[in-house]
Amino acid sequence: MASPTAINSQITDAVTQTNVKILAESPAMAMGSMFQTMAHSTGILFENSISAQQQQNTLSQAGSNMGVMQIYSVDTMADAAATEKVSQGGVADNLTSMMAVLKSFQKP
């Protein structure tokens, strides 16, 4: 062990203060890292939510478009009656499957 001198005590104080500084800052650094991780996870959560909303809006617009196309495809009431008689079985199945798809995107 070195004999105590003025330089040795100064070096000891400097090393001790450095160690105390590192130990004192470690909880703040850990919390900062945790806050950054939480902020990143929250950002990804919102990105996924927006993506799901965009996909649901696209499906809703496609369903509305199909309905409008069916309405505009009928020229007169006579054609509508004939079309209903010919394709009565398929329309209900198509509408039922479309409703099932739209309901699957709703929140429980």
N, CA, C and O atoms as a Tinker XYZ file with bonds, in Angstrom:
   432  protein
     1  N      0.845000   -1.171000    0.000000    73     2
     2  CA     0.000000    0.000000    0.000000    64     1     3
     3  C      0.885000    1.227000    0.000000    63     2     4     5
     4  O      1.913000    1.263000    0.677000    81     3
     5  N      0.488000    2.224000   -0.756000    73     3     6
     6  CA     1.305000    3.435000   -0.868000    64     5     7
     7  C      1.177000    4.276000    0.389000    63     6     8     9
     8  O      0.158000    4.266000    1.080000    81     7
     9  N      2.221000    4.982000    0.649000    73     7    10
    10  CA     2.172000    5.844000    1.831000    64     9    11
    11  C      1.309000    7.055000    1.538000    63    10    12    13
    12  O      1.336000    7.562000    0.416000    81    11
    13  N      0.548000    7.532000    2.499000    73    11    14
    14  CA    -0.357000    8.660000    2.247000    64    13    15
    15  C      0.419000    9.938000    1.948000    63    14    16    17
    16  O      1.262000   10.364000    2.738000    81    15
    17  N      0.136000   10.526000    0.834000    73    15    18
    18  CA     0.697000   11.815000    0.441000    64    17    19
    19  C     -0.435000   12.686000   -0.059000    63    18    20    21
    20  O     -1.574000   12.229000   -0.152000    81    19
    21  N     -0.135000   13.953000   -0.387000    73    19    22
    22  CA    -1.166000   14.888000   -0.865000    64    21    23
    23  C     -1.706000   14.445000   -2.222000    63    22    24    25
    24  O     -2.895000   14.607000   -2.498000    81    23
    25  N     -0.858000   13.896000   -3.052000    73    23    26
    26  CA    -1.300000   13.471000   -4.388000    64    25    27
    27  C     -2.173000   12.224000   -4.271000    63    26    28    29
    28  O     -3.193000   12.129000   -4.953000    81    27
    29  N     -1.797000   11.269000   -3.426000    73    27    30
    30  CA    -2.584000   10.056000   -3.288000    64    29    31
    31  C     -3.991000   10.336000   -2.773000    63    30    32    33
    32  O     -4.945000    9.713000   -3.238000    81    31
    33  N     -4.141000   11.234000   -1.849000    73    31    34
    34  CA    -5.483000   11.544000   -1.348000    64    33    35
    35  C     -6.325000   12.249000   -2.401000    63    34    36    37
    36  O     -7.539000   12.052000   -2.444000    81    35
    37  N     -5.716000   13.058000   -3.244000    73    35    38
    38  CA    -6.468000   13.721000   -4.314000    64    37    39
    39  C     -6.929000   12.709000   -5.363000    63    38    40    41
    40  O     -8.052000   12.770000   -5.866000    81    39
    41  N     -6.032000   11.785000   -5.674000    73    39    42
    42  CA    -6.409000   10.755000   -6.639000    64    41    43
    43  C     -7.532000    9.888000   -6.070000    63    42    44    45
    44  O     -8.484000    9.554000   -6.775000    81    43
    45  N     -7.417000    9.530000   -4.808000    73    43    46
    46  CA    -8.458000    8.732000   -4.163000    64    45    47
    47  C     -9.800000    9.460000   -4.175000    63    46    48    49
    48  O    -10.835000    8.857000   -4.460000    81    47
    49  N     -9.784000   10.745000   -3.867000    73    47    50
    50  CA   -11.023000   11.538000   -3.894000    64    49    51
    51  C    -11.612000   11.584000   -5.304000    63    50    52    53
    52  O    -12.826000   11.458000   -5.466000    81    51
    53  N    -10.769000   11.763000   -6.328000    73    51    54
    54  CA   -11.261000   11.838000   -7.702000    64    53    55
    55  C    -11.911000   10.519000   -8.120000    63    54    56    57
    56  O    -12.987000   10.518000   -8.719000    81    55
    57  N    -11.263000    9.401000   -7.807000    73    55    58
    58  CA   -11.821000    8.096000   -8.169000    64    57    59
    59  C    -13.117000    7.843000   -7.408000    63    58    60    61
    60  O    -14.082000    7.336000   -7.980000    81    59
    61  N    -13.149000    8.190000   -6.131000    73    59    62
    62  CA   -14.350000    7.992000   -5.319000    64    61    63
    63  C    -15.509000    8.827000   -5.846000    63    62    64    65
    64  O    -16.637000    8.341000   -5.930000    81    63
    65  N    -15.237000   10.080000   -6.200000    73    63    66
    66  CA   -16.306000   10.943000   -6.714000    64    65    67
    67  C    -16.817000   10.437000   -8.063000    63    66    68    69
    68  O    -18.009000   10.535000   -8.355000    81    67
    69  N    -15.918000    9.899000   -8.878000    73    67    70
    70  CA   -16.349000    9.345000  -10.163000    64    69    71
    71  C    -17.255000    8.139000   -9.952000    63    70    72    73
    72  O    -18.284000    8.009000  -10.615000    81    71
    73  N    -16.878000    7.261000   -9.036000    73    71    74
    74  CA   -17.707000    6.087000   -8.755000    64    73    75
    75  C    -19.066000    6.482000   -8.199000    63    74    76    77
    76  O    -20.085000    5.902000   -8.575000    81    75
    77  N    -19.087000    7.471000   -7.302000    73    75    78
    78  CA   -20.355000    7.927000   -6.732000    64    77    79
    79  C    -21.230000    8.551000   -7.808000    63    78    80    81
    80  O    -22.446000    8.358000   -7.812000    81    79
    81  N    -20.614000    9.302000   -8.727000    73    79    82
    82  CA   -21.376000    9.938000   -9.814000    64    81    83
    83  C    -22.019000    8.874000  -10.709000    63    82    84    85
    84  O    -23.181000    8.999000  -11.097000    81    83
    85  N    -21.255000    7.830000  -11.030000    73    83    86
    86  CA   -21.793000    6.769000  -11.892000    64    85    87
    87  C    -22.930000    6.038000  -11.192000    63    86    88    89
    88  O    -23.959000    5.762000  -11.808000    81    87
    89  N    -22.756000    5.725000   -9.926000    73    87    90
    90  CA   -23.820000    5.043000   -9.182000    64    89    91
    91  C    -25.051000    5.926000   -9.019000    63    90    92    93
    92  O    -26.174000    5.421000   -9.019000    81    91
    93  N    -24.859000    7.220000   -8.883000    73    91    94
    94  CA   -25.996000    8.125000   -8.702000    64    93    95
    95  C    -26.785000    8.310000   -9.994000    63    94    96    97
    96  O    -28.000000    8.502000   -9.955000    81    95
    97  N    -26.104000    8.254000  -11.135000    73    95    98
    98  CA   -26.787000    8.486000  -12.414000    64    97    99
    99  C    -27.450000    7.227000  -12.971000    63    98   100   101
   100  O    -28.303000    7.338000  -13.851000    81    99
   101  N    -27.094000    6.053000  -12.498000    73    99   102
   102  CA   -27.600000    4.822000  -13.107000    64   101   103
   103  C    -29.123000    4.672000  -13.026000    63   102   104   105
   104  O    -29.710000    4.216000  -14.007000    81   103
   105  N    -29.811000    5.026000  -11.916000    73   103   106
   106  CA   -31.277000    4.908000  -11.947000    64   105   107
   107  C    -31.927000    5.826000  -12.985000    63   106   108   109
   108  O    -32.893000    5.440000  -13.643000    81   107
   109  N    -31.396000    7.040000  -13.127000    73   107   110
   110  CA   -31.956000    7.955000  -14.119000    64   109   111
   111  C    -31.724000    7.443000  -15.534000    63   110   112   113
   112  O    -32.599000    7.576000  -16.390000    81   111
   113  N    -30.581000    6.872000  -15.785000    73   111   114
   114  CA   -30.301000    6.325000  -17.114000    64   113   115
   115  C    -31.211000    5.125000  -17.404000    63   114   116   117
   116  O    -31.704000    4.972000  -18.522000    81   115
   117  N    -31.429000    4.288000  -16.404000    73   115   118
   118  CA   -32.307000    3.135000  -16.593000    64   117   119
   119  C    -33.742000    3.582000  -16.874000    63   118   120   121
   120  O    -34.405000    3.027000  -17.750000    81   119
   121  N    -34.220000    4.580000  -16.135000    73   119   122
   122  CA   -35.582000    5.074000  -16.375000    64   121   123
   123  C    -35.688000    5.734000  -17.747000    63   122   124   125
   124  O    -36.703000    5.587000  -18.429000    81   123
   125  N    -34.648000    6.461000  -18.156000    73   123   126
   126  CA   -34.665000    7.066000  -19.485000    64   125   127
   127  C    -34.747000    6.022000  -20.580000    63   126   128   129
   128  O    -35.479000    6.186000  -21.556000    81   127
   129  N    -33.996000    4.951000  -20.414000    73   127   130
   130  CA   -34.045000    3.860000  -21.390000    64   129   131
   131  C    -35.420000    3.204000  -21.412000    63   130   132   133
   132  O    -35.931000    2.861000  -22.479000    81   131
   133  N    -36.017000    3.030000  -20.242000    73   131   134
   134  CA   -37.342000    2.417000  -20.174000    64   133   135
   135  C    -38.398000    3.328000  -20.814000    63   134   136   137
   136  O    -39.291000    2.848000  -21.512000    81   135
   137  N    -38.294000    4.639000  -20.578000    73   135   138
   138  CA   -39.250000    5.570000  -21.194000    64   137   139
   139  C    -39.112000    5.573000  -22.718000    63   138   140   141
   140  O    -40.116000    5.651000  -23.427000    81   139
   141  N    -37.900000    5.491000  -23.220000    73   139   142
   142  CA   -37.722000    5.440000  -24.669000    64   141   143
   143  C    -38.322000    4.166000  -25.249000    63   142   144   145
   144  O    -38.941000    4.202000  -26.312000    81   143
   145  N    -38.147000    3.061000  -24.574000    73   143   146
   146  CA   -38.726000    1.794000  -25.038000    64   145   147
   147  C    -40.254000    1.860000  -25.033000    63   146   148   149
   148  O    -40.899000    1.388000  -25.969000    81   147
   149  N    -40.831000    2.442000  -23.984000    73   147   150
   150  CA   -42.293000    2.562000  -23.916000    64   149   151
   151  C    -42.818000    3.485000  -25.014000    63   150   152   153
   152  O    -43.856000    3.207000  -25.614000    81   151
   153  N    -42.110000    4.574000  -25.276000    73   151   154
   154  CA   -42.548000    5.497000  -26.330000    64   153   155
   155  C    -42.495000    4.816000  -27.693000    63   154   156   157
   156  O    -43.388000    5.007000  -28.518000    81   155
   157  N    -41.469000    4.035000  -27.929000    73   155   158
   158  CA   -41.356000    3.319000  -29.199000    64   157   159
   159  C    -42.475000    2.294000  -29.349000    63   158   160   161
   160  O    -43.071000    2.171000  -30.420000    81   159
   161  N    -42.759000    1.560000  -28.281000    73   159   162
   162  CA   -43.834000    0.564000  -28.334000    64   161   163
   163  C    -45.188000    1.224000  -28.565000    63   162   164   165
   164  O    -46.014000    0.701000  -29.312000    81   163
   165  N    -45.415000    2.358000  -27.936000    73   163   166
   166  CA   -46.680000    3.082000  -28.139000    64   165   167
   167  C    -46.794000    3.569000  -29.577000    63   166   168   169
   168  O    -47.877000    3.527000  -30.161000    81   167
   169  N    -45.687000    4.031000  -30.151000    73   167   170
   170  CA   -45.710000    4.456000  -31.550000    64   169   171
   171  C    -46.078000    3.322000  -32.485000    63   170   172   173
   172  O    -46.862000    3.510000  -33.415000    81   171
   173  N    -45.516000    2.146000  -32.245000    73   171   174
   174  CA   -45.853000    0.981000  -33.078000    64   173   175
   175  C    -47.323000    0.604000  -32.900000    63   174   176   177
   176  O    -47.983000    0.208000  -33.860000    81   175
   177  N    -47.837000    0.726000  -31.671000    73   175   178
   178  CA   -49.248000    0.437000  -31.405000    64   177   179
   179  C    -50.152000    1.335000  -32.246000    63   178   180   181
   180  O    -51.111000    0.863000  -32.856000    81   179
   181  N    -49.838000    2.645000  -32.275000    73   179   182
   182  CA   -50.664000    3.566000  -33.051000    64   181   183
   183  C    -50.519000    3.326000  -34.554000    63   182   184   185
   184  O    -51.489000    3.469000  -35.299000    81   183
   185  N    -49.325000    2.965000  -35.000000    73   183   186
   186  CA   -49.156000    2.658000  -36.421000    64   185   187
   187  C    -50.013000    1.462000  -36.824000    63   186   188   189
   188  O    -50.644000    1.487000  -37.881000    81   187
   189  N    -50.046000    0.422000  -36.003000    73   187   190
   190  CA   -50.869000   -0.752000  -36.306000    64   189   191
   191  C    -52.355000   -0.412000  -36.277000    63   190   192   193
   192  O    -53.130000   -0.925000  -37.085000    81   191
   193  N    -52.752000    0.454000  -35.343000    73   191   194
   194  CA   -54.158000    0.855000  -35.255000    64   193   195
   195  C    -54.585000    1.611000  -36.511000    63   194   196   197
   196  O    -55.667000    1.373000  -37.049000    81   195
   197  N    -53.740000    2.513000  -36.969000    73   195   198
   198  CA   -54.067000    3.287000  -38.172000    64   197   199
   199  C    -54.126000    2.380000  -39.394000    63   198   200   201
   200  O    -54.988000    2.552000  -40.255000    81   199
   201  N    -53.220000    1.424000  -39.470000    73   199   202
   202  CA   -53.237000    0.480000  -40.595000    64   201   203
   203  C    -54.537000   -0.326000  -40.612000    63   202   204   205
   204  O    -55.129000   -0.533000  -41.671000    81   203
   205  N    -54.976000   -0.778000  -39.440000    73   203   206
   206  CA   -56.234000   -1.540000  -39.369000    64   205   207
   207  C    -57.424000   -0.666000  -39.775000    63   206   208   209
   208  O    -58.340000   -1.142000  -40.446000    81   207
   209  N    -57.415000    0.604000  -39.373000    73   207   210
   210  CA   -58.507000    1.500000  -39.752000    64   209   211
   211  C    -58.528000    1.726000  -41.260000    63   210   212   213
   212  O    -59.598000    1.772000  -41.868000    81   211
   213  N    -57.355000    1.866000  -41.863000    73   211   214
   214  CA   -57.307000    2.059000  -43.311000    64   213   215
   215  C    -57.839000    0.833000  -44.048000    63   214   216   217
   216  O    -58.562000    0.968000  -45.035000    81   215
   217  N    -57.490000   -0.347000  -43.578000    73   215   218
   218  CA   -57.985000   -1.566000  -44.217000    64   217   219
   219  C    -59.500000   -1.690000  -44.056000    63   218   220   221
   220  O    -60.193000   -2.116000  -44.980000    81   219
   221  N    -60.015000   -1.315000  -42.876000    73   219   222
   222  CA   -61.462000   -1.390000  -42.660000    64   221   223
   223  C    -62.188000   -0.378000  -43.545000    63   222   224   225
   224  O    -63.258000   -0.680000  -44.072000    81   223
   225  N    -61.624000    0.812000  -43.714000    73   223   226
   226  CA   -62.246000    1.802000  -44.592000    64   225   227
   227  C    -62.255000    1.322000  -46.035000    63   226   228   229
   228  O    -63.226000    1.550000  -46.757000    81   227
   229  N    -61.194000    0.667000  -46.460000    73   227   230
   230  CA   -61.145000    0.139000  -47.824000    64   229   231
   231  C    -62.229000   -0.913000  -48.031000    63   230   232   233
   232  O    -62.903000   -0.914000  -49.061000    81   231
   233  N    -62.401000   -1.811000  -47.057000    73   231   234
   234  CA   -63.459000   -2.822000  -47.176000    64   233   235
   235  C    -64.850000   -2.193000  -47.176000    63   234   236   237
   236  O    -65.735000   -2.634000  -47.909000    81   235
   237  N    -65.040000   -1.163000  -46.353000    73   235   238
   238  CA   -66.348000   -0.494000  -46.324000    64   237   239
   239  C    -66.646000    0.182000  -47.651000    63   238   240   241
   240  O    -67.773000    0.122000  -48.143000    81   239
   241  N    -65.640000    0.825000  -48.232000    73   239   242
   242  CA   -65.849000    1.464000  -49.536000    64   241   243
   243  C    -66.124000    0.436000  -50.620000    63   242   244   245
   244  O    -66.936000    0.679000  -51.513000    81   243
   245  N    -65.458000   -0.708000  -50.551000    73   243   246
   246  CA   -65.713000   -1.758000  -51.544000    64   245   247
   247  C    -67.136000   -2.297000  -51.416000    63   246   248   249
   248  O    -67.801000   -2.552000  -52.419000    81   247
   249  N    -67.597000   -2.467000  -50.184000    73   247   250
   250  CA   -68.979000   -2.920000  -49.981000    64   249   251
   251  C    -69.994000   -1.915000  -50.480000    63   250   252   253
   252  O    -70.986000   -2.286000  -51.108000    81   251
   253  N    -69.751000   -0.631000  -50.202000    73   251   254
   254  CA   -70.660000    0.411000  -50.706000    64   253   255
   255  C    -70.648000    0.450000  -52.228000    63   254   256   257
   256  O    -71.692000    0.614000  -52.859000    81   255
   257  N    -69.482000    0.300000  -52.805000    73   255   258
   258  CA   -69.370000    0.309000  -54.260000    64   257   259
   259  C    -70.134000   -0.850000  -54.876000    63   258   260   261
   260  O    -70.790000   -0.679000  -55.904000    81   259
   261  N    -70.062000   -2.031000  -54.264000    73   259   262
   262  CA   -70.815000   -3.176000  -54.772000    64   261   263
   263  C    -72.316000   -2.901000  -54.725000    63   262   264   265
   264  O    -73.042000   -3.230000  -55.663000    81   263
   265  N    -72.777000   -2.300000  -53.632000    73   263   266
   266  CA   -74.201000   -1.983000  -53.527000    64   265   267
   267  C    -74.659000   -0.991000  -54.583000    63   266   268   269
   268  O    -75.716000   -1.165000  -55.190000    81   267
   269  N    -73.859000    0.053000  -54.803000    73   267   270
   270  CA   -74.212000    1.056000  -55.818000    64   269   271
   271  C    -74.197000    0.444000  -57.209000    63   270   272   273
   272  O    -75.053000    0.753000  -58.038000    81   271
   273  N    -73.223000   -0.424000  -57.466000    73   271   274
   274  CA   -73.179000   -1.076000  -58.771000    64   273   275
   275  C    -74.408000   -1.952000  -59.003000    63   274   276   277
   276  O    -74.917000   -2.022000  -60.122000    81   275
   277  N    -74.887000   -2.620000  -57.955000    73   275   278
   278  CA   -76.094000   -3.433000  -58.105000    64   277   279
   279  C    -77.312000   -2.552000  -58.344000    63   278   280   281
   280  O    -78.198000   -2.906000  -59.122000    81   279
   281  N    -77.355000   -1.406000  -57.676000    73   279   282
   282  CA   -78.508000   -0.510000  -57.880000    64   281   283
   283  C    -78.514000    0.052000  -59.292000    63   282   284   285
   284  O    -79.560000    0.082000  -59.941000    81   283
   285  N    -77.339000    0.508000  -59.786000    73   283   286
   286  CA   -77.277000    1.115000  -61.115000    64   285   287
   287  C    -77.355000    0.096000  -62.252000    63   286   288   289
   288  O    -77.584000    0.475000  -63.401000    81   287
   289  N    -77.167000   -1.193000  -61.948000    73   287   290
   290  CA   -77.229000   -2.186000  -63.015000    64   289   291
   291  C    -78.664000   -2.498000  -63.430000    63   290   292   293
   292  O    -78.870000   -3.112000  -64.476000    81   291
   293  N    -79.649000   -2.099000  -62.654000    73   291   294
   294  CA   -81.055000   -2.357000  -62.965000    64   293   295
   295  C    -81.617000   -1.132000  -63.692000    63   294   296   297
   296  O    -81.675000   -0.042000  -63.124000    81   295
   297  N    -82.032000   -1.317000  -64.958000    73   295   298
   298  CA   -82.503000   -0.180000  -65.756000    64   297   299
   299  C    -83.966000    0.161000  -65.479000    63   298   300   301
   300  O    -84.295000    1.324000  -65.244000    81   299
   301  N    -84.818000   -0.810000  -65.503000    73   299   302
   302  CA   -86.245000   -0.544000  -65.317000    64   301   303
   303  C    -86.790000   -1.481000  -64.262000    63   302   304   305
   304  O    -86.105000   -2.402000  -63.817000    81   303
   305  N    -88.015000   -1.242000  -63.872000    73   303   306
   306  CA   -88.639000   -2.106000  -62.867000    64   305   307
   307  C    -88.891000   -3.507000  -63.429000    63   306   308   309
   308  O    -88.844000   -4.487000  -62.685000    81   307
   309  N    -89.152000   -3.609000  -64.711000    73   307   310
   310  CA   -89.368000   -4.924000  -65.308000    64   309   311
   311  C    -88.074000   -5.733000  -65.284000    63   310   312   313
   312  O    -88.076000   -6.923000  -64.967000    81   311
   313  N    -86.976000   -5.071000  -65.625000    73   311   314
   314  CA   -85.679000   -5.752000  -65.556000    64   313   315
   315  C    -85.353000   -6.138000  -64.116000    63   314   316   317
   316  O    -84.774000   -7.196000  -63.867000    81   315
   317  N    -85.723000   -5.286000  -63.179000    73   315   318
   318  CA   -85.453000   -5.588000  -61.771000    64   317   319
   319  C    -86.227000   -6.813000  -61.326000    63   318   320   321
   320  O    -85.686000   -7.673000  -60.630000    81   319
   321  N    -87.485000   -6.900000  -61.720000    73   319   322
   322  CA   -88.290000   -8.058000  -61.337000    64   321   323
   323  C    -87.735000   -9.334000  -61.964000    63   322   324   325
   324  O    -87.656000  -10.372000  -61.307000    81   323
   325  N    -87.352000   -9.254000  -63.234000    73   323   326
   326  CA   -86.802000  -10.438000  -63.898000    64   325   327
   327  C    -85.472000  -10.843000  -63.272000    63   326   328   329
   328  O    -85.209000  -12.028000  -63.066000    81   327
   329  N    -84.647000   -9.866000  -62.975000    73   327   330
   330  CA   -83.345000  -10.155000  -62.357000    64   329   331
   331  C    -83.532000  -10.776000  -60.983000    63   330   332   333
   332  O    -82.801000  -11.692000  -60.607000    81   331
   333  N    -84.505000  -10.282000  -60.237000    73   331   334
   334  CA   -84.761000  -10.842000  -58.912000    64   333   335
   335  C    -85.203000  -12.294000  -59.006000    63   334   336   337
   336  O    -84.781000  -13.127000  -58.204000    81   335
   337  N    -86.038000  -12.595000  -59.970000    73   335   338
   338  CA   -86.499000  -13.970000  -60.109000    64   337   339
   339  C    -85.368000  -14.903000  -60.530000    63   338   340   341
   340  O    -85.291000  -16.039000  -60.061000    81   339
   341  N    -84.497000  -14.430000  -61.408000    73   339   342
   342  CA   -83.427000  -15.287000  -61.917000    64   341   343
   343  C    -82.356000  -15.515000  -60.857000    63   342   344   345
   344  O    -81.888000  -16.638000  -60.673000    81   343
   345  N    -81.971000  -14.448000  -60.163000    73   343   346
   346  CA   -80.804000  -14.566000  -59.265000    64   345   347
   347  C    -81.156000  -14.361000  -57.797000    63   346   348   349
   348  O    -80.364000  -13.797000  -57.044000    81   347
   349  N    -82.297000  -14.798000  -57.399000    73   347   350
   350  CA   -82.715000  -14.568000  -56.013000    64   349   351
   351  C    -81.863000  -15.357000  -55.030000    63   350   352   353
   352  O    -81.615000  -14.865000  -53.929000    81   351
   353  N    -81.406000  -16.550000  -55.371000    73   351   354
   354  CA   -80.630000  -17.366000  -54.441000    64   353   355
   355  C    -79.239000  -16.808000  -54.173000    63   354   356   357
   356  O    -78.761000  -16.878000  -53.040000    81   355
   357  N    -78.584000  -16.260000  -55.176000    73   355   358
   358  CA   -77.206000  -15.814000  -55.010000    64   357   359
   359  C    -77.054000  -14.501000  -54.268000    63   358   360   361
   360  O    -76.053000  -14.300000  -53.581000    81   359
   361  N    -78.018000  -13.603000  -54.387000    73   359   362
   362  CA   -77.879000  -12.279000  -53.781000    64   361   363
   363  C    -77.853000  -12.380000  -52.260000    63   362   364   365
   364  O    -77.046000  -11.724000  -51.601000    81   363
   365  N    -78.721000  -13.187000  -51.721000    73   363   366
   366  CA   -78.754000  -13.316000  -50.259000    64   365   367
   367  C    -77.446000  -13.910000  -49.740000    63   366   368   369
   368  O    -76.930000  -13.475000  -48.710000    81   367
   369  N    -76.912000  -14.902000  -50.454000    73   367   370
   370  CA   -75.644000  -15.505000  -50.029000    64   369   371
   371  C    -74.504000  -14.500000  -50.115000    63   370   372   373
   372  O    -73.655000  -14.434000  -49.226000    81   371
   373  N    -74.489000  -13.708000  -51.205000    73   371   374
   374  CA   -73.432000  -12.703000  -51.352000    64   373   375
   375  C    -73.524000  -11.651000  -50.259000    63   374   376   377
   376  O    -72.511000  -11.280000  -49.666000    81   375
   377  N    -74.724000  -11.172000  -49.989000    73   375   378
   378  CA   -74.888000  -10.149000  -48.952000    64   377   379
   379  C    -74.561000  -10.706000  -47.571000    63   378   380   381
   380  O    -73.981000  -10.010000  -46.738000    81   379
   381  N    -74.930000  -11.953000  -47.331000    73   379   382
   382  CA   -74.623000  -12.567000  -46.034000    64   381   383
   383  C    -73.125000  -12.708000  -45.838000    63   382   384   385
   384  O    -72.613000  -12.412000  -44.759000    81   383
   385  N    -72.418000  -13.155000  -46.864000    73   383   386
   386  CA   -70.962000  -13.300000  -46.734000    64   385   387
   387  C    -70.290000  -11.939000  -46.608000    63   386   388   389
   388  O    -69.307000  -11.803000  -45.879000    81   387
   389  N    -70.805000  -10.927000  -47.309000    73   387   390
   390  CA   -70.227000   -9.584000  -47.193000    64   389   391
   391  C    -70.464000   -9.024000  -45.791000    63   390   392   393
   392  O    -69.571000   -8.390000  -45.229000    81   391
   393  N    -71.624000   -9.238000  -45.227000    73   391   394
   394  CA   -71.898000   -8.777000  -43.861000    64   393   395
   395  C    -71.024000   -9.489000  -42.848000    63   394   396   397
   396  O    -70.578000   -8.881000  -41.875000    81   395
   397  N    -70.773000  -10.779000  -43.067000    73   395   398
   398  CA   -69.918000  -11.536000  -42.148000    64   397   399
   399  C    -68.499000  -10.983000  -42.176000    63   398   400   401
   400  O    -67.854000  -10.890000  -41.131000    81   399
   401  N    -68.005000  -10.617000  -43.348000    73   399   402
   402  CA   -66.666000  -10.052000  -43.453000    64   401   403
   403  C    -66.608000   -8.703000  -42.764000    63   402   404   405
   404  O    -65.656000   -8.420000  -42.036000    81   403
   405  N    -67.612000   -7.866000  -42.983000    73   403   406
   406  CA   -67.617000   -6.537000  -42.348000    64   405   407
   407  C    -67.746000   -6.630000  -40.833000    63   406   408   409
   408  O    -67.125000   -5.849000  -40.112000    81   407
   409  N    -68.553000   -7.582000  -40.336000    73   407   410
   410  CA   -68.703000   -7.732000  -38.888000    64   409   411
   411  C    -67.448000   -8.276000  -38.234000    63   410   412   413
   412  O    -67.218000   -8.045000  -37.047000    81   411
   413  N    -66.629000   -8.998000  -38.994000    73   411   414
   414  CA   -65.405000   -9.545000  -38.383000    64   413   415
   415  C    -64.407000   -8.460000  -38.059000    63   414   416   417
   416  O    -63.505000   -8.690000  -37.253000    81   415
   417  N    -64.529000   -7.268000  -38.661000    73   415   418
   418  CA   -63.599000   -6.171000  -38.381000    64   417   419
   419  C    -64.111000   -5.262000  -37.275000    63   418   420   421
   420  O    -63.406000   -4.332000  -36.883000    81   419
   421  N    -65.305000   -5.495000  -36.762000    73   419   422
   422  CA   -65.819000   -4.674000  -35.668000    64   421   423
   423  C    -65.247000   -5.159000  -34.356000    63   422   424   425
   424  O    -64.899000   -6.330000  -34.207000    81   423
   425  N    -65.153000   -4.224000  -33.387000    73   423   426
   426  CA   -64.647000   -4.581000  -32.073000    64   425   427
   427  C    -65.705000   -5.404000  -31.346000    63   426   428   429
   428  O    -66.902000   -5.180000  -31.520000    81   427
   429  N    -65.257000   -6.359000  -30.532000    73   427   430
   430  CA   -66.238000   -7.195000  -29.804000    64   429   431
   431  C    -66.961000   -6.417000  -28.736000    63   430   432
   432  O    -67.812000   -6.969000  -28.039000    81   431
